[in-house]
Amino acid sequence: MEYVWIIPIAGIVLGAVYGFYLSVNGRMKMLELRIENLNERILQITKGEGGREPEVNNLLRELMEQGETVKAVKEARKALGLSLLEAKQYVDAL
């Protein structure tokens, strides 16, 4: 009976560890996407195609013309692996 408190504590600790895992996993996926985009960009530059812009830009421009700025930022984040601030700045610069 003295160790009854261990079960709720273990549950809390496991929940916290799982939450941390989900947070880190999401960030890792975004970083992997950013690295992939940077590698593609490096290959373009080395091949002399440095002036070509990402394909997602056309979609982002269409969304901006329709007044869907929030959707454009979401798409930029998803396609390019940017943070919220970076995606907003990217969309505003188009």
Secondary structure by P-SEA (a helix, b strand, c coil): ccccaaaaaaaaaaaaaaaaaaaaaaaaaaaaaaaaaaaaaaaaaaaccccccccaaaaaaaaaaacaaaaaaaaaaaaccccaaaaaaaaaac
